[in-house]
């Protein structure tokens, strides 16, 4: 028996892969994606970067693709899922399956789309003058740390044809699956404009808010969009890690805190800013603009495939007919603060923000001034 033992401990194959790729990495708590530095990513043939939010958990990350005018990415296929959001620019994506079938769609600012698992795909910038900036939330950390084999992740020739869905899913059409407020789903592969899609009422989350959940390419990645009317804010809540929250319209801020914190962490957001509520960290979103504020949340584990017990509890509840913990009061065993139970400082901070921005508060129906 050899006395020389393999003492490799605590490895992170995903981070090792990022270093091997030579990717620039931006790591912070709140990140303005428009300010992230990119550099040539040989695998994709365009500029790119890895974005690691502090508190993102073990399953999820982000990549930026900065496609030059008239440029395109190299063809890719991989055994991890990704959900794309277009920050700026216009272009198209072509998806190709092993039987030769191809699907193409054109995207623009605020488009959302997903690539069916392991399908070959390529992105094209439709402008000859302006760059196209795409950000994708992926579960590559989970996949790479599970298999720790780059060739398996990127070179496996298996076609998940059932993930493609209907042909109309690539043209912006979809199917509305009604469940209950907060859990209504839009199943598709492509949403042309997140600022325009119709949302559904979600009264449990407070102050006239609306939302829609997405099932994208029949995947395990989660995405939903929520809107706060002018002069309002959401109730505070918490859940597990891995969610990336990005502003789509309007501007505002979020307060974040843990149970024993004496003060709040504040993140001011506008289009392009992303931040991660950490594991079991309370967070509360506030619209301080003169227009409805929409934000997109992406992560692992959704309504169809919750992936973890924590996801199931937060979104669906643990029993048939039960509401998810994110919209159930902490007084009833859930993870949401009702307005009457929140820290009094929260409403005062928001009123000061309304005054500073010249916006009329409209919370009198839900909370006394």
Long-range contacts (C-beta under 8 A, 24 or more apart in sequence): 11-148, 12-145, 13-144, 13-145, 13-148, 14-61, 14-140, 14-141, 14-144, 14-145, 17-144, 17-150, 18-50, 23-48, 23-49, 23-50, 24-48, 24-49, 24-50, 25-49, 25-50, 25-51, 25-52, 26-50, 26-51, 26-52, 27-51, 27-52, 27-53, 27-54, 28-53, 28-54, 29-53, 29-54, 29-55, 29-265, 29-267, 29-275, 29-276, 30-267, 30-269, 30-273, 30-274, 30-275, 31-273, 31-274, 31-275, 32-272, 32-273, 33-64, 33-87, 33-133, 33-135, 33-246, 33-272, 33-273, 33-274, 34-87, 34-88, 34-133, 34-272, 36-64, 38-64, 38-66, 41-65, 43-74, 43-76, 44-73, 44-74, 44-76, 45-72, 45-73, 45-74, 46-71, 46-72, 46-73, 51-135, 51-274, 53-244, 53-274, 53-275, 53-276, 54-276, 54-278, 55-241, 55-276, 55-277, 55-278, 55-279, 55-281, 56-241, 56-242, 56-244, 56-276, 57-240, 57-241, 57-242, 57-276, 57-278, 57-279, 58-141, 58-142, 58-145, 58-241, 58-242, 59-139, 59-141, 59-142, 59-241, 59-242, 59-299, 59-300, 60-137, 60-138, 60-139, 60-141, 60-142, 60-242, 60-243, 60-244, 60-298, 60-299, 60-300, 61-137, 61-138, 61-140, 61-141, 62-135, 62-136, 62-137, 62-138, 62-244, 62-274, 63-135, 63-136, 63-138, 64-133, 64-134, 64-135, 65-123, 65-132, 65-133, 65-134, 65-135, 65-136, 66-131, 66-132, 66-133, 67-91, 67-123, 67-124, 67-125, 67-131, 67-132, 67-133, 67-134, 68-125, 68-131, 69-125, 69-127, 69-128, 69-129, 69-130, 69-131, 70-125, 70-127, 70-128, 71-124, 71-125, 72-122, 72-123, 72-124, 72-125, 73-122, 73-123, 73-124, 74-122, 75-120, 75-121, 75-122, 76-120, 76-121, 76-122, 76-154, 77-118, 77-119, 77-120, 77-121, 77-154, 78-118, 78-140, 78-153, 78-154, 79-117, 79-118, 79-143, 79-147, 79-152, 79-153, 79-154, 79-156, 80-138, 80-139, 80-140, 80-142, 80-143, 80-144, 80-153, 81-114, 81-115, 81-117, 81-138, 81-139, 81-217, 81-219, 81-220, 81-221, 82-114, 82-115, 82-136, 82-137, 82-138, 82-139, 82-140, 82-221, 83-112, 83-113, 83-114, 83-136, 83-137, 83-138, 83-216, 83-219, 83-221, 83-223, 83-298, 84-111, 84-112, 84-113, 84-114, 84-115, 84-134, 84-135, 84-136, 85-110, 85-111, 85-112, 85-134, 85-135, 85-136, 85-137, 85-194, 85-246, 85-296, 85-298, 86-110, 86-111, 86-112, 86-132, 86-133, 86-134, 87-133, 87-134, 87-135, 87-271, 87-272, 88-130, 88-131, 88-132, 88-133, 89-125, 89-126, 89-127, 89-130, 89-131, 89-132, 89-133, 90-125, 90-126, 90-127, 90-130, 90-132, 91-123, 91-124, 91-125, 91-126, 91-127, 91-132, 92-123, 92-124, 92-126, 93-121, 93-122, 93-123, 93-124, 94-121, 94-122, 94-124, 95-119, 95-120, 95-121, 95-164, 95-170, 96-120, 96-121, 97-159, 97-161, 97-164, 98-157, 98-159, 98-161, 99-159, 99-161, 103-164, 103-167, 103-170, 104-170, 105-170, 105-171, 105-172, 105-189, 105-190, 107-190, 107-192, 108-192, 108-193, 109-193, 110-193, 110-194, 110-195, 110-248, 111-190, 111-191, 111-192, 111-193, 111-194, 112-190, 112-191, 112-194, 112-214, 112-216, 112-223, 112-296, 113-189, 113-190, 113-191, 113-216, 114-189, 114-190, 114-216, 114-217, 114-219, 114-221, 114-223, 115-217, 116-160, 116-163, 116-164, 116-165, 116-189, 116-217, 116-218, 116-219, 117-160, 117-163, 117-217, 117-219, 118-156, 118-158, 118-159, 118-160, 119-159, 119-160, 119-163, 119-164, 135-246, 135-274, 137-221, 137-223, 137-244, 137-298, 137-299, 138-221, 139-220, 139-221, 139-300, 142-300, 162-218, 163-217, 163-218, 163-219, 164-189, 164-217, 165-189, 165-217, 165-218, 169-217, 177-215, 179-303, 180-323, 182-211, 182-323, 182-324, 182-327, 183-213, 183-303, 183-315, 183-316, 183-324, 184-211, 184-212, 184-213, 185-212, 185-213, 185-214, 185-215, 185-303, 185-304, 186-212, 186-213, 186-214, 186-215, 187-214, 187-215, 187-216, 187-218, 188-214, 188-215, 188-216, 189-216, 189-217, 194-225, 194-248, 194-294, 194-296, 195-248, 195-249, 195-294, 197-225, 199-225, 199-226, 199-227, 202-226, 202-327, 204-323, 204-327, 204-328, 204-336, 205-234, 205-235, 205-237, 205-326, 205-327, 205-336, 206-232, 206-233, 206-234, 206-235, 206-339, 206-366, 207-232, 207-233, 207-234, 207-235, 207-362, 207-363, 207-365, 207-366, 208-232, 209-234, 213-302, 213-303, 214-302, 215-302, 215-303, 215-304, 218-304, 219-302, 219-305, 220-300, 220-301, 220-302, 220-305, 220-307, 221-298, 221-299, 221-300, 221-302, 222-297, 222-298, 222-299, 222-300, 222-301, 222-302, 222-303, 222-311, 223-296, 223-297, 223-298, 223-302, 224-296, 224-297, 225-294, 225-295, 225-296, 225-297, 226-285, 226-294, 226-295, 226-297, 227-292, 227-293, 227-294, 228-252, 228-285, 228-286, 228-287, 228-292, 228-293, 228-294, 229-287, 229-292, 229-362, 230-287, 230-289, 230-290, 230-291, 230-292, 230-359, 230-360, 230-362, 231-287, 231-354, 231-359, 231-360, 231-361, 231-362, 231-363, 232-287, 232-362, 232-363, 233-284, 233-285, 233-286, 233-287, 233-350, 233-363, 234-284, 234-285, 234-286, 235-284, 235-336, 235-337, 235-338, 235-339, 235-342, 236-282, 236-283, 236-284, 236-336, 236-337, 236-342, 236-346, 237-282, 237-283, 237-284, 237-326, 237-327, 237-335, 237-336, 237-337, 238-277, 238-280, 238-281, 238-282, 238-283, 238-326, 238-335, 239-277, 239-280, 239-310, 239-314, 239-325, 239-326, 239-335, 240-279, 240-280, 240-308, 240-310, 240-311, 240-314, 241-276, 241-277, 241-278, 241-279, 242-276, 242-299, 242-300, 242-301, 243-276, 243-277, 243-297, 243-298, 243-299, 244-274, 244-275, 244-276, 244-297, 244-298, 244-299, 245-269, 245-274, 245-275, 245-276, 245-277, 245-285, 245-295, 245-296, 245-297, 246-272, 246-273, 246-274, 246-295, 246-296, 246-297, 246-298, 247-271, 247-272, 247-273, 247-293, 247-294, 247-295, 248-294, 248-295, 248-296, 249-291, 249-292, 249-293, 249-294, 250-287, 250-289, 250-291, 250-292, 250-293, 250-294, 251-288, 251-289, 251-293, 252-285, 252-286, 252-287, 252-288, 252-289, 252-293, 253-286, 253-288, 253-353, 254-283, 254-284, 254-285, 254-286, 255-283, 255-284, 255-286, 255-346, 255-349, 256-281, 256-282, 256-283, 256-284, 257-281, 257-282, 257-283, 258-282, 264-345, 264-346, 269-295, 282-337, 284-337, 284-342, 284-346, 286-350, 286-353, 288-350, 288-353, 288-354, 288-357, 288-359, 289-357, 289-359, 290-357, 290-358, 290-359, 339-366, 339-367, 340-367
